[in-house]
Amino acid sequence: MLLAGGCDIINPADPVPAYVYMANMPLSVSPGEGSASEHITEAWFYADGDFLGAYAMPALIPVIATGPTEILVFPGVRVNGIASTPDIYPFYRRFEATIDLAPEKTDTLRPTTTYLSDLTFAINEGFETSNGWIDDLDGDPETGIEQSETDVFEGTRSGRIVLTPANPLAEVASLPLLDDLPTNSSPVYLELDYKNNTEFSIGLVGHQTGIGPTRNTLLFVRKRDDWSKIYVDLTEALFLSQLEAYQVMIRATHDPDNTESEVLLDNIKLVHFRQ
């Protein structure tokens, strides 16, 4: 009997986990923050201060804890649309809850998030009543981003680029010039919803006294048959360029496989922390 008791001490039984089923994480917005569109794909999950992992949502998470347990959930996105680079989105608020856990019991957690309060929406274009994408860089008056009711993500209008063999290029930038974007490595992201049957690119046009505008293409966006959302990290590009003012640039070319090429855009937001 003494020997058996010693073995139990050396090889204790594995703890039995509780389980937390974590549902998807919707975004709620306040006036001035634009659409509640989001594409939160992962969540960084903490229990009583211990990091248990980053999980694709929804997820069933084992937790070795019993009784009231503090849960923290940090919403994450796929930076630049790349599945292999998920990260915590710096502008969404973490979710907090306390759950009374028990071994083998499954509790359901329905996290929500909002934007943080100390943010600036330097661009917030939903195309419902306005269109700030009117700086024509390509010189073709037949191409650009127009307000359209043809295929709408939400509301009554989206932005639309139409390209044909006769008018194969659209290159436009946002107005007015943005002269207060952070260039000190503080996070800056461009959010947008899109649907496209031809590839398009996102970049920056930089402005500096004494030199002409500098165009910098940062990301190519592949074709999507259905509406999708992307979070484009502009932080490093702004830090490396250190210019006085910027515009966001969108460029698209006609795909010869199409009779008519189309890029649809909505809810374009340029977000950074308040300076």
N, C-alpha and C positions, 0 to 999 in steps of 0.2 A: 504493500500500500504506500509506503514511503517513497519507493522508486517511482510509482505511477504519479504521485503528487509532484515529484521533482520534474518529470517529463512535462506535465501540464504547465509548470512555471517556465521551463525552457522554451516550449513550443505553445504559446498561448493561442487560443482560438482567434481566427481572423475577425476583426470587427465587422459588424453587419451595418451596411450603409443605409441611410435614408436617401430618398430620391426627390429631386426637384425637377418638375417638368417646366421648362422655360418656353413660353410662347413667343411669337414674334413681337417686335417692339415698335409700335406706331409713334409718330411724331405729332405733337400738338403745337400750334403756333399762336402767337399773339398778333394784334394789329401791327402792321409795318414789317412783318417778317415774311410775307408772301405765302406761297403754297405750303401745305403740309406734306407734300411729296417727299418720300425718303426711300432709300434702299439700304437699310441696315441689315447686314448679312451675318455678322458675327457679334458675339458678346463676350467680354472679359468678365469672368465670374469669380467673385470673392465670397468666402464664408468665414465670418469672425476674423477678418483680416488676412486669411490665407488665400492666396491665388490658386484656384483649382483648374484654370485653363481658359483658353479662348475657344468658344463653341459656335459652330454654325447653327443658326436658329431656324426652326425650333429645335430644342435639345432636351434630352433626359440626362440629368447630371447626378451622379452618386456623391453623397456628402457624408463624411464620417463625423457626425455630430448628433447630439441629442439635446432636446429642449430648445428654448428660445435662441435662435441663431441669427445674427445680423448678416444680411445678404446685400452685396453691392454688385450692380451690373453696369458695365461701361459699354455703350453702344459703339460698334465698329463697322467700318465700310471698307470696300475694296478700292484702295487708292489707285487712281488713274484707270479704273476698270479692270485691274489685273487681279485674278483670283488668288495668285500666290503672294500678294502684298496687302493682306488685310491689316488694318490698324485702328486704334481707338480714334474716333472722330473728335477733334478737339473742341468743336462748337456745340456738341450735344451734351446735355446734362446727364449725369449718372443717375441710376434708379436705386433707391434704398428701401429695404423692407426687413422686417423681423418675422421669422417663421418658426413655429414650434415643431421641430423635427422629431421623428421617431424612427427607429430601425425598421426597414422594409416598407415603410409608409411612403407614398408618393404625394407630394404637395404640388399644386399648380401655381406658377408665378406668371403674372401677366404684366410685364414691365412696360413702362411708357417713358417717353423722354420729351424734352423741350429744348429750344435753343437756350444757351446761356444768356444772361442779361446784359453783359458788357460787350456786345458785338456791334459792328458796323456792317450794314448791307450796302456796300459801295455800288453794286448793281443789283437790282431786284426787278427783273423784267418778266411779266407774265403775258404780255402782248394783248391784254384785254382792252386797255384804253390808250396805250402808248406803244412806241417802238423806238428805242434808243439806238438801234443798230442801223444807222443811216450814213456812216462815213464810207463812201464807195471808194475802195482802194484799187479796184481792177479797171476802172474807166469805162465799163460797159453799163449804160443806164438800164439795160434790159434785165440785169441780174442784181440780186440783193436779197435781203430778208424782208418779206412783206407780212403784214398781219393777214391771217387766213382763217376761214371757217371750214376748210376742206376736210381736214383730219385733225381733230382737236384732242389734246391729252386730257384737259379738264377745262371747265368754263365754256366760253363761246369762241375763243380764238387761240391760235398758236402762231409761231413764226414759221415761215415757209420759204425755202430756196428752191427754185425750179431752174434746171439746166437742160439745154438741148444741144445738138450738134452745131447749130448756128450761134448759140450763146453758151459756150462750154465752161465758163469760169465765173465763180462768184468769190470775191474777197472783200469782206466788210469788217468794220471795226465799230466799237461802241463809242458813243459820245454822251457826256462831255469827257475831256481828259481828266484822268484821276491823278491828282498830284499829292495825295496823302497816303498812298499805300505803304505798308511796312516793308522796309528793306533790311531789317535787322534780324532775320530768321524767325520772327514771330509768324505763326501759321497764317497763310492766305490760301483759300480754296475757291475754285469755281464749281458751282453745282449746276447741272442742267439735265432736263428730260429731253430725250431725242428719239427719233425714228428715221431711218435713212436707207435708201437703196443704192447709195454711192458713198464712198468713204469721204470723210471731211477731217479737217485738222483744226486744232485750237492753238493759239499762240498769243504773244504779246507784241504790241507796237510800243517801243520806248521813245521818249522825247527828252532831248537835252539841249540847252541853249548853245547855239553855235554849230550844231550838227543836224543833219536831216534825220527823219524818223528811222528807227531801227526795228526791223521785223524779226521775230524769233519764234519759229514754229516749235511747239513743245510736245504735242501729242496727236497721233492719228487715231481716229475713231472708226472702227469697222462697221460694216452694214448691220442693221438690225431690222427685222421684219415687224417687230412689235416695239411699243414704247419701252424705253429703258432709262436708267439714270446713271450718271457718272459724277464722281467727285475728283476734280483735277487739282493736284497740289502745285501751286505756283510759288511756294515759299522759296525754294532754292533759286529759281530763275530770277526772282526779284532781288534776292541777296547778291547774286553774282553780277547783276547788271548795274545796280545802284544809280538809276537815272531819275530825272526830276518828275516825270509824269508818264502815265501808261494808258493804253487802250487794250481791251481784249479783242482779239482778231479771230474770225472764223473764215476758213477757206475751203471751198468745195469745187470739184471738177466733174464734168459729165462722164459717166461710165458708158462706153460704147455698147455695152450689152443691153442698155436701156433705150427705149424710145425717148423717154423723158426721165431725167434723174431728179430726185427730190430729197431734200433734207428738211425734216420737221423739228422744231425746237420749242421748248416751253420752260418756264420757271428758271430762267438764267439768273443765278445769284452769285455775286462775288462777296465773300464773307471774310472778315478778319476781326481781331480784337480791337476794341476802341482804343485809340491812341491818347 
